Amino acid sequence: MLKKTYHTHKETIHNSIWRALQIFGQNGIVFLIFIISAKLLIPYDFGIYNYAIAIVFFLIIFGDFGISTATSKYVAEYNAMDKEKLKSVLFNSGIVILGLTVIITILTLIIGPWYLKEKYIYVLLVLPLIFLVPMTSLYDGVYRGLKRFKSLAIISMCVGAISLSFVYVLIKTYGLIGALISQDLFFIILLIALGLGYREFHFKWNKEVMKEIGSYSFVIGLATLGYFLYSQISTILLGHYGYITEISYYSLLNKLFSFLIIPFSILGQVLAPDNTRIYALGKIDELKQKFKKYLISSLIIGLIISFLLYLVIPLIVNIFFKQYSSTILLGFLQIQIFIFFILISTATVNNGIITPTNYTKWITLSTIIFGIINLPLSILLNYYFSYKGIILSSLISYILNVISMYIIYYKTTFKGTKNEKNNF
């Protein structure tokens, strides 16, 4: 049975493995830079590091605006139906990214010194990422669209291994400056390697390709912007109000929680195909039972893990990151542990049921709405509760987003199903 299943899904299994290795190779080195920086830098410098990175990745949203994500879809489509358009994708998408990043860079150079003041120099050091990150993502989309997962994984793993040779040395020797430069060097090497691995394109202007990719990417860009305002704007707001040291505590916890949520997201992705089939067959009652089962199970498991982490994290920090062991960390932990509980309790349901049953629009729309709400709410709560108010605003936005999204999804998807009186 297992052998038959393997042969049936051999390509998918192999591609999934290579994709996992690729993500480890690329994201692993970025995570490693983060951990080394947290270990070697003092909290204030580590706060500056995270603030500069947050500013740049906010700018990257406008420099990319969904183009790299849209590319994967159209590469796969053109590869099957129009080889000439396929050869035009990289150049035309790259031109759009280049144009956007030039505009964003010029605006940053003009506004940056006024807004960022003494922190401007640190953002300037990682400003090349505004172009490098979208371009590596663009190549990533091309490779994925062509199903060249193995090549993508090998390139990412090799670049990651090469980067290990200079990351620690740069951070150890040059501190904050070395940590920021490490990001630039990693993405430069990655972009060169990806470029050498794919050269099947021509320098030809194609308005149709640009229009198709551009219109689709605009929607993705709006969703990405909404998600940033909803989940990652806190770092920029903390920096804006001068809570630089506090950023280091917030980022350390946030990165740890993000890592721990990954297995639950993967579990949802594994369960997704079966739930898509159930939905397609019209077995809504069965899907409703799975929805309730996943949600209740996730809430219980999330509660247990959150409680244990609340007890264990201060001990872990005291052992490995002694410079962050303080009442400030506990203050952040008391709020962020609830955010973690919400995310870990919904990751499986979102990825396993809502997304695969074609209701991604609810996640996107809800995220944009509450992302916009989160910004003024953060400013208001900061006035009353200082830096804790900014994180508290995120918690409120998360709660309202999940409640509204799940109510809409439940009412829309399961309306008219059996045993409606027993719905919670």
N, C-alpha and C positions, 0 to 999 in steps of 0.2 A: 504493500500500500504506500509506504513512504517512498520507495524507489519510483513508483509510478507518478506520485505527486511531484517528486523532484524533477523527473524528465518532462512532465507537463509544464512546470513553471521554472525550468532550468535558467532561461535567460533572465527572468525577473529576479530570481534568487541571486544569480551572479552579479547582476547590475546593482542590486540592493547592497550586497557585500562591498562591492567596489565603491559605491556611493558613500557608505559608512566610513570606509577607509579614507576617502577624499575629504570628508567633513572633519575627520580626526586630524588629518594632515594639515589642513588649513586653519580650522578653528582651534585646534590643539596648540599651535604655536602662538596664536593670539592670546589664548588663555594662559599659556606659559609665561608670556611677557607680562601679563596682568599679575600672576602669582609672584614672579620674581620681583616685580616692581613693588608689590605690597610688602614683600619680605625685606627688601633692601632700602626702600625709601622711608623717610620719616612721614608720619600721617599728613602733614601739610603738603609736602611735595607730591605724595600719592594722590591727594585731593586735586592738586593742579593738573596732574597727569590725566585723571578721569574727567575733569572739567574740559580740558583741551580736546580730548577724544570725543566727548559728548557734543561739543560745539561743532567739530568737523563732521561728525556723522549726521548731525542735523542738517548741515549744508549739503552733504552727500545726497540726501533725499531729493533736493532740488536739482542737483547735478545729474542725477539718474532718472528720477521720477518714473520708476517702473519699467524703463526701457530694457534693462538687462533681464528682468523677469519675463517680459513679453517676448523677448527674442527667442527663448526656449520653445515657446508654443509655435511661433512662425517658422523656426528652423525645421522643426519636425514636420510641419505642414508642407513647406517648400521642398524639403528633401523627398517627399513622397510624390509631389505633383509638379514642381517647377524648379528644375536645377539652376536655371539662370537667376531666378530670384534668390535662391539660396546663396549664390556667390556674391550677391549684392548686400546681404544682411549685415555682415560685419562692418563693412566700410560705411554704409549709410547710418547704421545705429551709432557707430563710433563717432561720426561727424556730429550727430545731434548731441551726444554726450560731451564732446569737445566744446561745442558751442555753448552749451549750458554751463559747463565748468569754468569756461573763460569768463562768462558774465558773473557767475557766483564769486569767482576769485577776485575780479575787479571790485565788486561791491564789498567784499571782505577787506580788501586792502584799503578801501576808502573809509568804511564805517568801523572796521576793526579797532584801530588805535583809539578812537573816541569811546567806543562801547567797552572794550576789553581792558583798556588802559595798560597796566603793567603786565597783565596776563597775555597781552597780544602776541608777544614774542614766542610764547609756547604754542599758541594756535598756529602761528606762522610756520613753526617747525614741522607740523603735520599737515599743513595745507596741501601738499602734493597728493594726499589721500583723496581729496575731492575728485581727482581724475583717476588715480590708480585703482581705487576700490570699485567704482562703477565699471571700469574697463575689464578688471579681472572677473567681475560678475557677468559682464557681457560675454566674455570668452567661456565662462562657466555655462551660460545659457546655450551657447553654440555647441559645446561638447555634449551637454545633456540632450539637446534636441537631436543630435546625431547618434545618441546612445553610446558615446565613446567614454563610458564610465571608467573603464580600466585605465585608459590613457590619462584621464583627469585625476584619478586616484594616484597613479604612479608619479605624475608631475607634482602633485600637492605634497605627497609623502617625501619626495626627494628635496623639494624646496624647504619643507619643514625641517628635515635633517640638516641641511646646509645652514639654515638660520640658527640652529642650536649652537653653532660654533661661534657666533658673534653676539647673540642676545645677552647672555649672562655677562660677558666681558664688557659690553657697552654700558650696561646698567650698573655694574659693579664699579667701573672706572669713571663714568661720567654722570651717574645718578639719573636725575629727572631728564636731562637732555639726552642721555643715552637711551632711556626707555622710549622716548618719543621718536628718536631717529630709528630705533629698531623696527618700529611699525612701518616707516617709509621703506627701509631696505628690504623688509620681507615682501611687501607688495610689489616693489620694483622687480625683484628676482622672480616672483610668481608670474607677473605680467610678461616678462621676457620669455620665461619657460613655456607659458601657454601660447604665446605668439609663435614660438619656434615649432610647437606641436601642431598648429593648424595654420596652413598658408594657402588653403584652397578658396581664395576669394579674389575679386578684382576691384579696382578703383573706378567704379562706375556709379554715377548718380542715378538713383531710381526713386522717383517721386511716389510711385505706387507703394513700394516697400516702406518708405518713410511714413506714408499716410496710414497704412495698415498697422504698423507697429506703434506709431505715435498715438493713434486713437485708443488702442487697447492699453497702452502703457499709462495713459493719463488717468484711467480709472484706478489702476494699481497704485499709481503715485499718490492719489488722494487717500487711498486706504492706508498706505505706508505712513503718510504724514499724520493721519488720524491716530494710528497705532503709536507713533512716537509721542504725540501729545498726551496720549492716554497712559503710556507706560514708562517713558524714558525722559520726559521733560523735567522731572524732579531734579536731576543732576544740574541742568542748566540754571534752573531757578535757584537752587542752593548756591551756585557760584555767583549768580547775579546779585544775591543779597549778602555776599561775602562770607558764606559758610563753607570755606574751602576745606578746613580740617574735617568738618562734618561730612563732606562728600566722600572722604576716604572710608569712613565707617559705613555709610550708606552703600557705597559701591561694593565693598567687601562682602556684605551680607547679600546684596542683590545678585552678585555673580555666583555665590554659593547656592542660593535658592534656585537660580536659573538652571544650574547644572543638575540639581536634584530633580527638577521637573521633567527633564528630558526622557527618562524611562517611561513615564506615564503618557507622554505625547507619542512615543514610539508604540506603546501598547495600543493606543487609540488607532494609529495608522495600520497596525496589524489586524485589528478587528474591523476596520473600515470596509474592506471588500465584501465581507459577509453581510454587513448591514446595508450596503448599497444594493446587493442582490435581493435582500428581504424587502427593501423599499421599492425596488423596480417591480417585484412580483405583487406588490400591493398588499403585503402582509403587515398592515399598519398596527394591528393589535399586538403582534409579536414584537414589532419595533418599539411600541410603547412600553412593553414590559422590560425590554432590554434597556431602554432609556432610564426607567426608574431604578432598575437593578444596578446599572453602571453608576448612576448618580449617588444612590444610597451607599453603595460599596465604597465609592471614591471619597465620600464625605467621612465615613468611618475611618478608612485608612489614612486620609489626610489629617484628620483630627489626632490620631495616634502619633503619626510622624511629626506633626507640628509640635505636639506637646514634648516629645522626646528631644527634638532639635532645640526647643526653648531651654531645656535643661543642659544639653550637651555643648551647644555652640560656645557659650562663655568659656568652657573648659578647653575646647579646641583652640580658640583664639588665644587663650592664656599660654598654651603650650607652643604653638607655631607662630603666632603674631602678637607677641607680648606688648608691643607698642600700641596696640588697639584695645587692650583690656582696660576698659574704663566705664564710667556711668553713661557716657555718651553712646557707647555701643549698646548698652542695655536699653537706653531710651529708644534707639532705632529698632532694636530687636522686638520690643513690645508692640510696635506698630507693624513692622514688616513681616512678623510671623503670621499675622492675620492675612496679609496680602498673599503670602506663600500658601496658606491654607486654602484660599479661594482658587489660586492658580492650579495647585496640585489636585484639588477636588473636581476641577472642571476640564483638565487637560485631556483626559480619556474620553469624556463625553463630547467635547468639541471636535476632537480629531477622529473619534470613532463613530459618531452618529450625525452630528449637525452638519459638518463639512461634507461627508460622503453622500448625504441625502439631498444635495444641491441647495442647501440653505446657507451657503457661505455668505450670501448677501446680508443675512441678519447679523452675522458677526461683523462684517465690514461696516454696515450702516450704524450699528450700535457703538462700535469702537470709535468711529468718527464723531458721533454726537457727544459721547462722554469724554472723548479726548479734548474736544472744544470746551466742554463744561469744566474739565479739570484745570484748565489754565487760569481763569479768573477765580475759581474756588481756591486754588493754591495761594494766589496772591492775597485773598481775603483771610484765609486761615493763618498765613504767615504773620499777618498783622496782630492776630490774637495769641497765637501759640508758638511764634518764632519758627525755627527750622522744622520742628515737629509737625507744624501745621501743613507744611508742603507735602510731607509723607502721608499725613492724615487725609489730605485731599485725594491722594492717589487711592487710598483704601476705600474712601467713600465712593469714588468713581468706579472702582472695581466692583463693589457690592451692587451699586445701582445698575451697572452695565450687565452683570450676570443675571440679576433678577429680571430685568426687563427683557433681555434676550431670550431667556428660558421660558418666560411666560408667553411671549409672542410665538416662539417655536412650538411650544406644547399646544397652545390653542389652535395654531394654524395647521400643524401636522396631524394631530390626533383628534381633531374635531369630528364628532359623530361616531367615534369608535365605541366598542362595547364597554360596559362597566364604567361609563363616564362619571357616574355619581361617586365612584371610588377614587377619582383623581385627587391628587393632593394640591 
